[in-house]
């Protein structure tokens, strides 16, 4: 751990806090170029397609509790249409309340749209002279694949190297909950969690690893029951220093 302290000291000595996470700044820089994909041009930022660059952690809610109440009848009607399209009779006893149940469940599955990171973080960031790695692993995660509207389920492992500020441990799980309870792809979810922690704490580095099973691969398509998808995002010293990254990956596997 002395090596980690030395690395942190090297990063912070004479360096303004806003430049510590220069990797993140570079990834989100405004320098643009066109990357050829097939026969079309895709505008990118430093190689990252604009559509994949995560929104700020301070983004506004896109849905409220009032929106839920107003949209519930139309959602239920849509599920009624789906049942008829499947050849079912929405009027039979077993399905009479299914559209309303399904609509309510879908609102819960996507309740992350009702929440903002600032709601849970503002009272849980503490000044603390701690310069060792903080890891919370095996955080249960449930999300919905935006391509097929079926679940993907797994574990999230988060680590960060503090820069005079720490976050209440339960809030890391709350960040996972906010971003996972949306229509997602695993790659974007991983990055959003890492960026939110980076922007909130300005740590020396952040690492996020997600291991998940996707029902769209288990229940349909290739139907591979035991397949898992692993994604990672490394920012700051977690990306720049191989030893810090190795320490993090070793600890989450222990």
Residue frames as qw, qx, qy, qz and C-alpha x, y, z in Angstrom:
[[0.000, 0.884, 0.467, 0.000, 0.00, 0.00, 0.00],
 [0.348, -0.653, 0.110, 0.664, 3.04, 2.31, 0.34],
 [0.319, 0.070, 0.607, 0.724, 3.30, 2.22, -3.43],
 [0.027, 0.728, 0.630, 0.269, -0.29, 3.43, -3.70],
 [0.282, -0.858, -0.200, 0.379, 0.45, 6.32, -1.30],
 [0.395, -0.392, 0.357, 0.750, 3.52, 7.31, -3.28],
 [0.226, 0.352, 0.674, 0.609, 1.57, 7.27, -6.53],
 [0.101, -0.854, -0.509, -0.034, -1.18, 9.40, -5.02],
 [0.363, -0.739, 0.010, 0.567, 1.43, 11.87, -3.72],
 [0.367, -0.091, 0.523, 0.764, 3.00, 12.12, -7.16],
 [0.109, 0.579, 0.676, 0.442, -0.39, 12.85, -8.69],
 [0.216, -0.879, -0.424, 0.022, -1.40, 15.52, -6.19],
 [0.499, -0.520, 0.008, 0.693, 1.87, 17.42, -5.55],
 [0.083, -0.402, 0.260, 0.874, 1.66, 20.79, -7.26],
 [0.030, -0.219, -0.791, -0.571, -1.30, 19.67, -9.33],
 [0.423, -0.052, 0.135, -0.895, -4.62, 21.53, -9.19],
 [0.506, 0.104, 0.789, -0.331, -7.50, 19.18, -8.22],
 [0.675, 0.547, 0.152, -0.471, -9.27, 19.77, -11.52],
 [0.491, 0.623, -0.563, -0.234, -6.37, 18.25, -13.46],
 [0.442, -0.348, 0.811, -0.161, -5.94, 15.08, -11.37],
 [0.675, 0.278, 0.679, -0.085, -8.39, 13.17, -13.53],
 [0.149, 0.569, -0.403, -0.701, -6.88, 14.30, -16.79],
 [0.133, 0.036, 0.937, 0.321, -7.81, 10.98, -18.41],
 [0.207, 0.632, 0.719, -0.202, -11.50, 11.73, -17.97],
 [0.131, 0.773, 0.005, -0.621, -11.01, 15.25, -19.25],
 [0.025, -0.376, 0.711, 0.594, -9.25, 13.90, -22.33],
 [0.173, 0.269, 0.935, 0.152, -12.02, 11.38, -23.01],
 [0.135, 0.777, 0.591, -0.166, -14.65, 14.08, -22.83],
 [0.225, -0.404, 0.194, 0.865, -12.59, 16.76, -24.61],
 [0.488, 0.683, 0.267, -0.473, -14.29, 18.82, -27.26],
 [0.050, 0.506, -0.673, -0.538, -11.79, 17.95, -29.99],
 [0.794, 0.301, 0.410, -0.333, -13.85, 16.18, -32.62],
 [0.062, 0.393, -0.741, -0.541, -13.11, 14.12, -35.65],
 [0.821, 0.192, -0.076, -0.531, -15.05, 11.95, -38.02],
 [0.350, -0.295, 0.889, 0.029, -14.57, 8.20, -37.67],
 [0.537, 0.196, -0.546, -0.613, -15.61, 6.13, -40.63],
 [0.486, -0.009, 0.815, -0.314, -18.08, 3.33, -39.84],
 [0.568, 0.450, 0.682, 0.103, -19.02, 1.38, -42.93],
 [0.356, 0.488, 0.415, 0.680, -20.16, 3.91, -45.53],
 [0.198, -0.899, -0.285, -0.267, -21.27, 6.58, -43.05],
 [0.314, 0.427, -0.404, 0.745, -19.48, 9.19, -40.96],
 [0.582, -0.666, -0.465, 0.054, -19.94, 9.23, -37.18],
 [0.051, 0.788, -0.256, 0.557, -18.91, 12.36, -35.27],
 [0.809, -0.313, -0.419, 0.268, -16.76, 11.39, -32.28],
 [0.212, -0.913, 0.257, -0.235, -14.92, 12.98, -29.40],
 [0.135, -0.635, 0.755, -0.087, -11.37, 11.62, -29.08],
 [0.261, 0.160, -0.937, -0.166, -12.53, 8.33, -30.54],
 [0.126, 0.285, 0.852, -0.420, -15.62, 8.01, -28.31],
 [0.040, -0.486, -0.644, -0.590, -18.90, 8.29, -30.29],
 [0.183, -0.305, 0.169, -0.919, -20.97, 11.21, -29.03],
 [0.723, -0.330, -0.323, -0.513, -23.89, 8.93, -28.23],
 [0.811, -0.191, -0.507, 0.221, -21.73, 7.00, -25.75],
 [0.236, 0.301, -0.404, 0.831, -20.38, 9.98, -23.82],
 [0.307, -0.526, -0.761, 0.223, -22.25, 9.88, -20.48],
 [0.139, -0.832, -0.218, -0.490, -24.36, 12.74, -19.27],
 [0.058, 0.501, -0.507, 0.698, -23.22, 14.79, -16.31],
 [0.306, -0.231, -0.858, 0.342, -23.88, 13.39, -12.85],
 [0.101, 0.306, 0.391, -0.862, -25.96, 16.52, -12.22],
 [0.151, -0.179, -0.681, -0.694, -28.40, 15.72, -15.02],
 [0.490, -0.074, 0.222, -0.839, -32.06, 16.54, -14.43],
 [0.482, 0.167, 0.833, -0.216, -34.73, 13.94, -13.85],
 [0.185, 0.038, -0.633, -0.751, -36.58, 12.92, -16.98],
 [0.502, -0.396, -0.679, -0.360, -39.59, 11.53, -15.12],
 [0.210, -0.313, 0.493, -0.784, -41.48, 12.40, -11.94],
 [0.161, 0.204, 0.911, -0.321, -43.99, 10.61, -9.73],
 [0.450, 0.524, 0.246, -0.680, -46.67, 12.77, -11.29],
 [0.393, 0.447, -0.614, -0.518, -45.55, 11.60, -14.74],
 [0.014, 0.048, -0.998, 0.040, -45.96, 8.01, -13.54],
 [0.326, 0.406, 0.680, -0.517, -49.56, 8.61, -12.54],
 [0.452, 0.600, -0.057, -0.657, -50.39, 10.35, -15.80],
 [0.365, 0.462, -0.705, -0.396, -48.73, 7.78, -18.05],
 [0.343, -0.103, 0.907, -0.219, -49.96, 4.64, -16.27],
 [0.685, 0.428, 0.426, -0.407, -53.26, 4.35, -18.23],
 [0.582, 0.690, -0.311, -0.296, -51.51, 4.69, -21.59],
 [0.024, 0.483, -0.875, 0.019, -48.83, 2.18, -20.57],
 [0.512, 0.075, 0.794, -0.318, -51.52, -0.29, -19.48],
 [0.694, 0.580, 0.136, -0.404, -53.34, 0.23, -22.78],
 [0.366, 0.665, -0.619, -0.202, -50.12, -0.50, -24.64],
 [0.189, -0.254, 0.939, -0.137, -49.71, -3.78, -22.75],
 [0.658, 0.338, 0.529, -0.415, -53.31, -4.67, -23.63],
 [0.610, 0.680, -0.236, -0.331, -52.41, -4.15, -27.29],
 [0.104, 0.536, -0.837, -0.028, -49.34, -6.34, -26.87],
 [0.473, -0.012, 0.832, -0.288, -51.43, -9.16, -25.34],
 [0.717, 0.530, 0.263, -0.369, -53.84, -9.02, -28.27],
 [0.432, 0.725, -0.487, -0.225, -50.91, -8.98, -30.69],
 [0.102, -0.389, 0.912, -0.085, -49.61, -12.16, -29.07],
 [0.489, -0.112, -0.762, -0.409, -52.94, -13.87, -29.73],
 [0.179, -0.212, -0.813, 0.512, -54.15, -13.66, -26.14],
 [0.253, -0.703, -0.520, -0.415, -57.49, -12.53, -24.76],
 [0.136, 0.304, -0.420, 0.845, -56.92, -9.60, -22.33],
 [0.574, -0.358, -0.006, -0.736, -60.45, -10.17, -21.00],
 [0.799, -0.160, -0.580, -0.012, -59.83, -13.66, -19.66],
 [0.640, -0.754, -0.139, -0.050, -59.60, -13.95, -15.89],
 [0.809, -0.287, 0.020, 0.513, -55.86, -14.50, -15.61],
 [0.471, 0.207, 0.194, 0.836, -55.06, -11.44, -17.72],
 [0.074, -0.873, -0.450, -0.172, -57.66, -8.93, -16.56],
 [0.321, -0.936, 0.044, 0.139, -55.23, -6.96, -14.39],
 [0.820, -0.050, 0.213, 0.529, -52.04, -7.93, -16.19],
 [0.406, 0.677, 0.138, 0.598, -51.70, -4.71, -18.24],
 [0.293, -0.896, 0.064, -0.328, -51.85, -2.58, -15.08],
 [0.821, -0.501, 0.194, 0.193, -49.48, -4.87, -13.20],
 [0.773, 0.215, 0.213, 0.557, -47.01, -4.89, -16.10],
 [0.200, 0.819, 0.075, 0.533, -47.18, -1.11, -16.51],
 [0.506, -0.837, 0.135, -0.160, -46.55, -0.57, -12.79],
 [0.878, -0.268, 0.228, 0.326, -43.69, -3.07, -12.84],
 [0.639, 0.477, 0.157, 0.583, -42.05, -1.38, -15.84],
 [0.073, -0.907, 0.044, -0.413, -42.20, 1.98, -14.07],
 [0.704, -0.669, 0.235, 0.028, -40.44, 0.40, -11.10],
 [0.875, 0.069, 0.224, 0.423, -37.84, -1.31, -13.30],
 [0.463, 0.507, 0.134, 0.715, -36.99, 2.13, -14.74],
 [0.347, -0.885, -0.300, 0.078, -37.34, 4.22, -11.58],
 [0.603, -0.258, 0.075, 0.751, -33.81, 5.54, -12.06],
 [0.205, 0.508, 0.366, 0.752, -35.30, 8.15, -14.40],
 [0.361, -0.834, -0.338, -0.245, -37.03, 9.66, -11.35],
 [0.668, -0.671, -0.024, 0.322, -33.82, 10.19, -9.38],
 [0.374, 0.851, -0.262, 0.259, -30.74, 12.43, -9.56],
 [0.737, 0.073, -0.453, 0.497, -27.29, 11.65, -8.25],
 [0.069, 0.433, -0.296, 0.849, -27.20, 14.97, -6.38],
 [0.673, -0.494, -0.136, -0.533, -30.22, 13.88, -4.33],
 [0.933, -0.313, -0.172, 0.054, -28.23, 11.11, -2.67],
 [0.745, 0.179, -0.210, 0.608, -24.69, 12.52, -2.69],
 [0.044, 0.770, -0.059, 0.634, -24.96, 16.07, -1.40],
 [0.565, -0.694, 0.232, -0.381, -25.14, 15.07, 2.28],
 [0.964, -0.206, 0.156, 0.058, -22.78, 12.13, 2.05],
 [0.677, 0.526, -0.203, 0.473, -19.45, 13.58, 0.86],
 [0.613, -0.781, -0.028, 0.116, -17.05, 13.98, 3.76],
 [0.249, 0.818, -0.472, 0.218, -13.65, 15.62, 4.16],
 [0.905, -0.376, 0.198, 0.018, -11.28, 12.88, 5.25],
 [0.079, 0.776, -0.612, -0.130, -7.49, 12.56, 5.12],
 [0.816, -0.055, 0.575, -0.022, -7.62, 9.03, 3.73],
 [0.329, 0.686, -0.484, -0.432, -5.36, 8.09, 0.82],
 [0.267, -0.149, 0.947, 0.098, -5.83, 4.34, 0.56],
 [0.292, -0.078, -0.716, -0.629, -8.05, 2.54, -1.91],
 [0.503, 0.095, 0.537, -0.670, -11.74, 2.23, -1.04],
 [0.264, 0.043, -0.842, -0.468, -13.58, -0.74, -2.56],
 [0.628, 0.103, 0.508, -0.581, -17.19, -1.86, -2.38],
 [0.192, 0.216, -0.847, -0.447, -17.72, -5.08, -4.31],
 [0.081, -0.263, -0.960, -0.054, -20.51, -7.51, -5.12],
 [0.312, 0.279, 0.263, -0.869, -23.19, -4.82, -5.32],
 [0.411, 0.391, 0.822, 0.054, -26.32, -6.50, -6.72],
 [0.141, 0.357, -0.255, -0.887, -27.48, -4.95, -9.96],
 [0.437, 0.473, 0.765, 0.014, -30.71, -5.33, -11.94],
 [0.115, 0.472, -0.210, -0.848, -31.21, -3.51, -15.22],
 [0.690, 0.520, 0.460, -0.206, -33.20, -3.67, -18.45],
 [0.461, -0.037, 0.575, 0.675, -31.61, -4.23, -21.84],
 [0.284, 0.570, 0.068, -0.768, -32.71, -1.35, -24.04],
 [0.201, 0.271, -0.733, -0.590, -32.54, -3.53, -27.15],
 [0.378, -0.172, -0.872, -0.257, -34.98, -6.28, -26.08],
 [0.488, -0.469, 0.114, -0.727, -36.59, -4.92, -22.88],
 [0.896, -0.263, -0.357, 0.001, -35.53, -7.98, -20.91],
 [0.513, -0.837, 0.189, 0.006, -33.41, -7.97, -17.73],
 [0.696, 0.361, -0.494, 0.377, -29.70, -8.29, -17.25],
 [0.696, -0.701, 0.005, -0.156, -28.57, -9.11, -13.74],
 [0.770, 0.282, -0.367, 0.439, -25.19, -9.13, -12.05],
 [0.618, -0.627, -0.180, 0.438, -22.64, -7.65, -9.67],
 [0.294, 0.877, -0.081, 0.370, -20.89, -4.30, -9.62],
 [0.740, -0.357, -0.157, 0.548, -17.45, -3.72, -8.10],
 [0.146, 0.934, 0.034, 0.325, -16.36, -0.15, -7.40],
 [0.707, -0.364, -0.138, 0.591, -13.02, 1.19, -6.20],
 [0.236, 0.901, 0.027, 0.363, -11.62, 4.69, -5.87],
 [0.628, -0.071, -0.293, 0.717, -8.51, 6.38, -4.50],
 [0.148, -0.904, -0.384, 0.119, -9.65, 9.36, -2.40],
 [0.400, 0.384, -0.049, 0.831, -8.32, 12.89, -2.73],
 [0.022, 0.068, -0.442, 0.894, -9.15, 14.29, 0.72],
 [0.596, -0.002, 0.126, -0.793, -12.83, 13.41, 0.31],
 [0.031, 0.026, 0.998, 0.041, -14.75, 10.16, 0.79],
 [0.538, -0.158, -0.346, -0.752, -18.28, 9.08, 0.01],
 [0.649, -0.184, 0.543, -0.501, -20.67, 7.28, 2.35],
 [0.179, -0.189, 0.936, 0.237, -20.33, 3.61, 1.41],
 [0.420, 0.455, 0.760, -0.196, -24.04, 3.00, 0.90],
 [0.336, 0.756, 0.006, -0.562, -24.12, 5.83, -1.62],
 [0.006, 0.394, -0.789, -0.471, -22.00, 3.83, -4.04],
 [0.204, 0.268, 0.941, 0.036, -24.78, 1.24, -4.11],
 [0.283, 0.717, 0.424, -0.477, -27.32, 4.05, -4.60],
 [0.159, 0.622, -0.429, -0.635, -25.40, 5.32, -7.62],
 [0.067, -0.069, 0.949, 0.302, -25.54, 1.83, -9.09],
 [0.234, 0.500, 0.797, -0.245, -29.29, 1.69, -8.43],
 [0.253, 0.722, 0.107, -0.634, -30.01, 5.04, -10.07],
 [0.229, 0.548, -0.570, -0.568, -28.19, 4.24, -13.30],
 [0.059, -0.042, 0.983, 0.166, -29.11, 0.55, -13.51],
 [0.278, 0.519, 0.744, -0.315, -32.85, 1.15, -13.06],
 [0.352, 0.651, -0.138, -0.658, -33.10, 2.55, -16.58],
 [0.889, 0.442, 0.117, 0.020, -33.08, 1.15, -20.09],
 [0.292, -0.796, 0.483, 0.218, -29.40, 0.41, -20.47],
 [0.855, 0.364, -0.346, 0.132, -26.52, -1.28, -22.18],
 [0.819, -0.476, -0.119, 0.296, -23.87, -2.63, -19.83],
 [0.613, 0.212, 0.006, 0.761, -21.03, -0.67, -21.39],
 [0.038, -0.652, -0.085, -0.753, -22.75, 2.68, -20.85],
 [0.691, -0.674, -0.197, -0.171, -23.88, 1.74, -17.34],
 [0.815, -0.215, -0.132, 0.521, -20.28, 0.97, -16.34],
 [0.394, 0.320, 0.033, 0.861, -19.04, 4.31, -17.63],
 [0.279, -0.721, -0.213, -0.597, -21.87, 6.34, -16.09],
 [0.761, -0.608, -0.206, 0.095, -21.14, 4.96, -12.62],
 [0.715, -0.104, -0.038, 0.690, -17.43, 5.75, -12.93],
 [0.205, 0.476, 0.149, 0.842, -17.99, 9.25, -14.29],
 [0.452, -0.763, -0.269, -0.375, -20.54, 10.10, -11.58],
 [0.772, -0.533, -0.132, 0.321, -18.09, 9.15, -8.82],
 [0.598, 0.110, 0.080, 0.790, -15.25, 11.00, -10.55],
 [0.030, 0.598, 0.203, 0.775, -17.21, 14.22, -10.99],
 [0.568, -0.743, -0.259, -0.242, -18.65, 14.11, -7.46],
 [0.772, -0.583, 0.002, 0.252, -15.44, 13.37, -5.51],
 [0.359, 0.857, -0.360, 0.088, -12.58, 14.41, -7.82],
 [0.841, -0.434, 0.303, 0.109, -10.58, 11.37, -6.61],
 [0.167, -0.611, 0.657, 0.409, -7.16, 10.32, -7.87],
 [0.259, 0.169, -0.832, -0.461, -8.82, 7.49, -9.75],
 [0.719, 0.051, 0.367, -0.587, -11.90, 5.30, -10.11],
 [0.144, 0.174, -0.920, -0.320, -12.39, 1.73, -11.25],
 [0.704, 0.103, 0.327, -0.622, -15.72, 0.05, -12.00],
 [0.125, 0.156, -0.933, -0.298, -16.22, -3.57, -13.10],
 [0.716, 0.072, 0.236, -0.653, -19.60, -5.14, -13.90],
 [0.010, 0.095, -0.976, -0.195, -20.24, -8.85, -14.38],
 [0.573, 0.204, 0.279, -0.743, -23.74, -9.63, -15.67],
 [0.289, 0.180, 0.917, 0.207, -25.95, -12.29, -17.21],
 [0.314, 0.228, -0.184, -0.903, -28.15, -11.02, -20.02],
 [0.604, 0.265, 0.676, -0.328, -31.55, -12.65, -20.48],
 [0.606, 0.666, -0.121, -0.417, -31.44, -11.70, -24.16],
 [0.312, 0.523, -0.786, -0.107, -28.58, -14.21, -24.49],
 [0.220, -0.112, 0.917, -0.315, -30.10, -16.80, -22.14],
 [0.515, 0.376, 0.620, -0.458, -33.79, -16.84, -23.12],
 [0.656, 0.715, 0.150, -0.190, -33.48, -16.08, -26.84],
 [0.323, 0.827, -0.448, -0.099, -30.94, -15.91, -29.65],
 [0.437, 0.451, -0.770, 0.109, -27.88, -18.03, -28.86],
 [0.829, -0.440, -0.108, -0.328, -29.44, -19.26, -25.57],
 [0.585, 0.293, -0.607, 0.452, -26.15, -19.66, -23.72],
 [0.625, -0.680, -0.364, -0.118, -27.18, -20.29, -20.12],
 [0.732, -0.503, -0.114, 0.446, -23.81, -19.78, -18.47],
 [0.488, 0.478, 0.084, 0.725, -22.50, -16.81, -20.42],
 [0.324, -0.796, -0.263, 0.439, -21.43, -13.67, -18.54],
 [0.418, 0.748, 0.078, 0.510, -20.51, -10.25, -19.84],
 [0.577, -0.558, -0.166, 0.573, -17.73, -8.35, -18.07],
 [0.320, 0.798, 0.114, 0.498, -17.17, -4.63, -18.65],
 [0.573, -0.494, -0.229, 0.612, -14.83, -2.17, -16.96],
 [0.214, 0.894, 0.044, 0.391, -14.10, 1.53, -16.84],
 [0.691, -0.360, -0.170, 0.604, -10.81, 2.77, -15.39],
 [0.155, 0.919, 0.087, 0.352, -10.20, 6.49, -14.83],
 [0.262, -0.891, 0.333, -0.162, -7.26, 8.45, -13.42],
 [0.132, -0.600, 0.788, -0.046, -4.52, 6.35, -11.77],
 [0.769, 0.053, 0.606, -0.197, -6.59, 3.20, -12.23],
 [0.780, 0.614, 0.122, 0.002, -5.99, 3.57, -15.96],
 [0.307, 0.869, -0.365, 0.129, -2.58, 5.23, -15.93],
 [0.170, -0.589, 0.755, -0.233, -0.85, 3.07, -13.31],
 [0.694, 0.070, -0.674, -0.244, -0.83, -0.70, -14.03],
 [0.293, 0.037, -0.827, 0.479, 0.02, -1.54, -10.38],
 [0.336, 0.063, 0.396, -0.852, -2.95, 0.40, -9.03],
 [0.709, 0.135, -0.306, -0.620, -5.22, -1.29, -11.56],
 [0.584, 0.117, -0.803, 0.039, -3.79, -4.71, -10.71],
 [0.021, 0.033, -0.732, 0.680, -4.32, -4.09, -6.98],
 [0.539, 0.103, 0.153, -0.822, -7.96, -3.19, -7.58],
 [0.746, 0.163, -0.482, -0.430, -8.64, -6.18, -9.84],
 [0.421, 0.131, -0.854, 0.275, -6.94, -8.53, -7.36],
 [0.143, -0.003, 0.630, -0.764, -8.93, -7.24, -4.41],
 [0.649, 0.110, 0.017, -0.752, -12.32, -7.55, -6.11],
 [0.740, 0.165, -0.612, -0.226, -11.54, -11.18, -6.93],
 [0.184, 0.241, -0.831, 0.466, -10.44, -12.09, -3.39]]
